[in-house]
């Protein structure tokens, strides 16, 4: 079953939507519509998680006992 990824987006004055996946804030994309932005974010996520992009920064939570 597919899992979701949170993303952040905004609309620029020129009308384009800009966004990034919260787990990968260094990798932004854009779309003329919100649906196009979502499609582009899915493409970026695939590239990032399949190893097609070198030197991807990762983050995780460190728990203390």
C-alpha positions, 0 to 999 in steps of 0.5 A, a space after each residue: 500500500 502506498 504511503 504519503 509524504 507531506 509537502 509544502 507549497 505556495 503560489 508565486 505572484 506569476 501564478 506558478 506553484 512552488 513546493 518541496 517534500 518535507 523530508 527533502 526541503 533542498 529539492 524544490 519544483 514548480 507547476 503551472 497548477 497544483 496538480 502539475 506540482 503534485 506530479 512533479 513532486 512525485 517524480 522528484 521523490 521517485 528520483 531521490 528514493 531510487 538513488 538517481 540523485 547523488 548526495 541526497 541529504 537525509 534527516 531523522 529524529 534522534 531519541 534520548 533515553 
